[in-house]
Amino acid sequence: MLAKCYSAAIHGVDARTVEIEVFSHEGTSSFAIVGLPDQAIREAKDRVSTAVRNSGFSSKREYAVTVNLAPADLKKEGPLYDLPIAIGLIKATGRLGNENLADFGLVGELALSGEVRRVNGVLPIVMEMKRIGRKAMIVPAENIEEASVVDGIDVIPVKTLRQAVSFLNGEISIPPVHTDIGSLVARDMDGGDDFSDVKGQSMAIRAVEVAVAGGHNVLMIGSPGSGKTMIARRIPSILPPLGVEEALEVSRIHSVAGLAKGGGHFVTRRPFRAPHHTVSSIGLLGGGTKPVPGEVSLAHRGVLFLDEFAEFPRQALEVLRQPLEDGHVGVSRAAAAHDYPSRFMLVAAMNPCPCGYFNDPTHDCRCTQSQILKYQHRVSGPLLDRIDIQIGVHAVPLKDLQYASRGTPSAELRQAVIRARRIQSERYRGMKGVVCNAEVRSRDLPDVCRLSAAALDELRRIIEKLNLSARAYDRILRVSRTIADLRGADAVELEDILEASGYRQLDDESRTFWA
């Protein structure tokens, strides 16, 4: 007897339909799985056979079973096909009466006892089942929160194989679960640490406010203890809330990467990723023997914080150039090519030299000139060119700390950021893939950044004086547009250009400690 059911294979952060065909006939007991299965799937025959037997569906007859995972040229990986194979086997051996099995998508790993265990990538699989017109999706109970956010398809949670079979046979009723994405995104707005804790760093806080408001990349350079990491760790407290579509994008990536575990099955806040400086290129970019998203994709629609920026391997830093420019990263392997989204805001912090005290007014630098230059050149010019805001963060002397003013509260900064993002949302409503100023295409900048005559003259003077590249010119325009948005102004004025150019402190060797 032949039985068919549906599941999907993960490809990048998307899913592709897989049709599971199970054919059985009486004969010598055998179990074969074909259709480019990996080792985990090949071992499914032992898990499935034992789970079926322990769930009370054993038979005195012997069957020869063949399972085909179609299309045959698409590589399938992982234990997520255990449940559909088991359901197909029970159907093919005449112990499942549901004649509409093709109306269901199925996914889940089986324990030997018949328990259905969670799997990675459920969210894109449910979205794919909805796309091809399945009426319902049976998923592990542990995956229910991330799976149930997909509207337009009934999501049925099951804990055991016997429960799934009883539901399909109509013996029990399991109500479908639907979760309102809007309510998930709106909850838990607490941002953690507050910018009011930061004393005496008003310029750095202002630069971060501008960066977050426009989605711009920012690099902070300063001596140890100047507050760079303290400021960066408080950025989540002023990030704008995720939109519904953005939350789905981010959650899909985290689902594929296996990070949707524990209490947070669905991502409701913008990611903040802070990998250690020993991370490899693959760890940042993604890939591996079984390709998975890297840190640049896990930070999609959020923040990638690289502390001790110059300590990262040079090769790892250079691979950031493409995702910073394009907003996605392609990972090519012999078996397949994967594309991962990577629209993130880069926040980097570093010391100016190996000892950390070059040009520090209170400490003597122990480094030679050649050591300083070698250290600074670990961050290449083309990479620096892609960082919109470059500022120095100077330590506040201990004797002045008790008198230094506290920083602006995060709640106040967050409201300013949200107002600016709303202006940008309205402006880019008709531009596909653009949600903030940092993502505006160069050809659209003349329309987006309307300059006053004085602002245009000043910008030309700055470009000529600093001999800036075309990319740096565009980034100054984008930052000045954000500054104008924070003021609620339509046109970019002279003061906006002056402030934006002031954040390019590494472009002018005569006015910075960069050397």
N, C-alpha and C positions, 0 to 999 in steps of 0.2 A: 504494500500500500504506500502511496506517495502523499506526503504532507508538506505544506509550504507555510512559512511565516517570515516576518521581516524584522531586520535590525539595521545597523549601520556601522561603517568603519570610519574612524577618525582620520582626517587628512588635513594636516595643519591645525587650524582652529575650526574647521568645518567638518561636516560628516557626509558620507556618501552611502546611499542605500545599498544594503546587502540582503539578498534573498536567500533564505536558508531552506534548502530542499532536503527532506529526509525520506529515504526509501528503505523499506524493510520487507523481507520475505522469509518465510520459514526455511530453515536450513542450518548449516553449521554456524555456530555462534561466531560472529565477527563484527568489527566496528571500524569503519574507515572514514576519514575526513579529508576531503579534497577541496581545492580552490585557493591555493597559496596561503595556507594557515601557518602561523609561527609556532614555536615550541609550546607556548602556553595553550594554544588551541588544540594542537595534536594531543596534549595530555588531557584534554577535556573528555575524551572517551572514557577514561577511568573515573573522573569526577562525576560525570553525568550518569554512567551506569550504576555507580554506587549510590548516588543521590536518589535516582529513580527507585532503586530497590528499597532503600531505607525510608522512602516516602510512601511505601505500600503499593507500588505499581509493578511489582515483579511478576513474571509469567513463568509457568512451567515449560512453555515452549521455548525453543531456541530460535533466534532471529539473526539473519545477516543484515547489517545496517550500513548504509552508505549515506554520508552527509556531504552535500555540495554547497559551498559558499560562493554564490554568484554576485557579480561577475568574476570569472575565474582569473582574470589578469590583474585584479586589484588585491594588493597585499593586505591581509587581515592580521591584527595583533591583539593580544590580551585575552583575558578570561570572560569578557563581556558577552560572549556567545553561548555560555553554558546554559542559561535559562531558555533561550529560543531553541537550542538543539534538544534539550530535554522535553520541552513542550511538543516539538515536532516528532520526537521519538514516541512519546506517549500517544500522539495522534496517529502516527503511522502504524502502531501496533494495536489500534482499535480501542484504546482506553480513554479517548477524549471525544465527546459527542458534539462539540461546537463545530458547526459547519461554516462559520464565518471567521475562521482563524486569520485570514488574510486582512481583516479589518484592524488587527492589532499590531503594534510594534512591541518588541520585547527586548529587554536587556537585563543582564545580571550575572554575577558569578555565583556558583553553587558550592556550598560546603558538602562534605560527604554525608552529613546528616539530612541534607535537603534544605538547609537554611539558605536564603538568598542574601548575598553580600553586596555591598556598595561597589561601584566601579567608577573609573574616571571618564570624563567626557559625556556625561548624561545630557547636559543642556543642549549642545549642538546636535546630539542624536534625536532628542525630542523635537527640536526645530526641523530636522530633516524629515521625520515621520509626519509632521504636520504638513510639510511642503508636498509630500507625495500623496496626501489624502487619507492617511490612516485616521480612524475615528478615535482610537484610544491607544494609550501607551502604558504597558506594565513595567514598572521599575522597582528596584529595591527600596524598601521603606526608608533606608538611610539616605537615599538620594532625593527624597520627595520634595524638599524645599526648593532646591535648584531646578528640579524638573517641572514643578507645578507653576512656575512663572510664565510658561509659554501659553498664550491664550489661543483658543480655537481647537484644542485637543484635550480629551479627558485623560488625566494621569492617574493611574491606579497603583497604589503602593502595596507590595506584598512582602511578607517576611519569610515565607517558605514555599517550596515547590508545590506541596500539597494544597496550600491556600490558593496559589495561582490556578491550579487545575480545577479546584472546586469553584472558583469564580468563573472560569471559562465554561464549565459545565452547567452553570446556573444554579449551583447548589447553595452558594452563599452570595451575599450582596456586599460589595465594597464601594462606598461612595467615592467618586473622583474628587481629587483635591485641586483647588485653584487658589493661587496666591496673588494678591494684588501687588504688582511691582511698585506702584506709586507709594503705597504705605510702607513697603520695605525700605525704599530709598529715603523717605522722609524721616524715618526713625533714627535714633542714635546720632544726634547732631553734635554731641560733645566733642570738642577738638583736642582734648588732652592738655598738654602744657601750654601756657599762655605767654604771649609776647610782652605782657606787662612785667614779667620777671626779668627781662633784659634791660640792663641799665647802661646809659651812655652810648648807645649805638644807633642813634636816630637815623643816620645816613644809610647804614646797612639795612635797617628795618624798612626804610622808605624804598630802597632798591628792591627788596624782596616783595614788598607790596606791589610795585610796578610789574615785577616778573610774574607773580601769580595772576594779576589782573589780566595780563595779555598772553600768558602761557609761554613766557620767554625763558631761555636758558640763562643761568647765572653762575658766575665763578667768584668765590670769595677768597682773597689771599691775605694772610696775616700771621702774626707770630702765635706760638702755642699759648692758649689761654685767653685769646682775644675775643672769643665768643662765637666763632664761625659755626662750630657744630651745634652749639646751644641755639643759635638762630635757625639753622637748617632743621633741627628736630621739632621746631615749633611751626613749621610751614603747614603741616596738616591741619592746624587749628584755624587757618584762614582760607583753605581751599574751598572753592564753590561746590555746592552739592552736585552729585552725579545726576544727569538726566536719565530718563528711562532707557532710551536707546543706548546711551553710553554704559549704563549698568549692565545691560545685556551683553554688550561687546566685551567688557572687562570680565564678567562672570563666565563667559564662554571660554576665554583664555585660561582662567584659573581652574575651570572644570577640567579642561584637557590636560593641564599640568598636574592635576591631582591635589590642588591646594584647597578645594572646596570641601574641607573636612571639619569635624568638630561642630561647634555651634554656629559657624558662619558659612552656611552652604551657598548663600548668594551674596555677592559683593555689593555692599550698600554705600561704601565710602571710597573716595579716590585712593588708589594704591600709593603707598610710600615704601619704596624698595631701597635698601641700603646694603649692597653686597660688600664683603671685605675686599681689601685691595689686592688680595692674592687670587681673586677670581680669574678664571681663564677666559679666552675669547669665546669659547663655546658656551661657557656659563653666562656670559653677557648677551651673546647674540642668539643662542639657541642651537639646537642640533643634537649631535650624539648618535650612537648606534641606532637607538629608537628616538627619532627627533622629537624634542619637546621645546616649548617656548623658553627663551632665555630671559634674563633680567629686564632687557629693554622692552620685551613684550609684556612681562608681568607688571611693568610700570605703566602700561598703556592707559592713557587718560588720567595719569597721576604724575608722581614725582620719582625720578631716579636720583638718589643722593649718593655721590661718590666722595667719601671723605678720604683725605690724604691722596688727592688726585694724582700727583706726580709719582706716587709709589705704585700705581697700577702698572702692569706690564705694558710696554710701548705698543705692542701688537694689539692688546686688548683695547687700548684707548683709540687706536686708529680705526678699529672696526665700528666705532660709534658714528663715524662720519656719514655713512650711508643712511642709517635709520634716523639720524638727526635731520638730514636733508629731505628724505623721501617719506618718512612716517611709516615705513614698513621695512621688513627685512626678509630677504629670500635665502632659504637654506637648501642647498642642492646636495643630494646624496645619490649613490648609484641606483638605488631602488626608486627614488621619487624626489621631486622638488616641492618644498613647502614654503608658504608665504605667511608670515606672522605680522600682525599690525604692531606698530611701535610709535604711537603719537604720545610722547612723554615730555615732561619738563625736566631738563637736566639741571641739577643743583650740585655744584662741585666746590670743594674747599681744599686748600693746600697751603703749605708754608712757603715762604719766598726762597728758602735755601735749605740744605740738609740739616743744619743745626736749628733753623727756624727763626733766627734773630737778625737776619740781614736788614739793615736800616731801622732796627728797633731802638727807640730812644733810651730805654732803660737796661738793655742787655748788650753785651759785646758779641759780635758774630765771630765764630771761630773758623769760618769757611774761607778758602782761597777764592780768588776771582774765577778761576777755571772751574772749581767745584760748583760755584753758584750758577755759572752759565750752563754747565752740563746738567745740573738739576732742573733749571728752568726750561731747558730745551727738551725735556722729556715730554712736554706738552707741545705738540707741533703747531706751527702757524695755521695750517688749514683747519685744525680742530678748534683753535682759539677763534678763528674767523666765524665759526658757527655758534659761538656763545655771545648772545646779545648784550649781556650786562656783565662787566668785569670790574670789580670794586676791591679796594683795600679795606680791611677791617683792622683797626688799630686798637691795641689793648688799652683799657681804661686803668690808669694807675690805682693801686689799692687805696691810697690815701684819698682819692677822689670818689671811690665807689659809693661811700655812704652818703655823699652829697649829690651824686649823679641822679638825673631824673629817670623815672621808670619809663619803660617803653609804652607805646600805645596799646591798649587792650586788644586782644585778638578779635573780640566780638565787633569792635569798631572797624578794624581793618577788614574783617570778613564782609561786613556790610558794604564797604566801599568796593571791594573786589566783586561782589555779587552785582552791584549796580553797573559796574563797568562791563561785566560779562553779559548782562542783559542788553546793553547797548550794542555789543558786538554780535550777539545772537540775532537781533533785529537786522543789523547791517548785512550779515552774511546769510540771511534766510534763503536766498536764491542760489548760493554758491555751494555746490556739492563738496563735502569733505572738509569744509572750513567752518570752525566754530569759534576761533579766537584770532587775535591779530597776528600771533606768531606763525599762523598757518596760511596767511594770505599769499597768493602767488605774486611774483614780481610784476607780471603784466597788469595786475589789478591795483597795484600800489598808487599810481597817479590818481585814480578815481577815489580810492579809500582815504588817502592822505592828502587832502587839499591844503596846501601851504599858503600862508600869507606871504606877501612880498618880502617882508623883513626876514621871515623864517627861511625862505628859499635862498636869499642872499647869504645868510649865515651858514646854511648847510653847505653851499658851494664853497665858501671860504674854508670850512672845516675839512671838507674832502680834499681840497688842494693842499692845505697845510700839512695834514697827516698822511697824505698819499694813500688813502683808503681804497680797498678793493670794492668792486661792484656789490659783492655780498655784504660787506660791512655797511655800505651806503643803504642798502635795502633794510638792514636790521636796525639802523638808526631811525629810519622812517617808521618801521613797525613799532619800535619802543616809544617814539614820540606820539604816535597815534594812540597808544595805550595811556600815556600820560594825559593826553587831551580827553580821553574817555573818562579818566578818573575825575577830571574837572567837569565833565558833562558838556564839553564844548564840541561843536561840529567841525571847526577848522583847527589845524595844527598851527600854533603861534610860535613866536620866537623863543619864549621861555621853555616851551616843550622841546624844541630842538636843542637848546642849550643843556637842559637836564639830560636828555637822551644821549648826547655826545659825551657828557661828563661821565657816563657809565661805561665808556670805552677806554678805561684807564690804561690798558696795555697797548693801545695803538700809538700812544705818544710817549716815546722813551724819555723825553725831556721833563715830563711831569709825573713820573711814577717811580717806584722803587724797583721796577722790574729789571732794569739794567739793559 
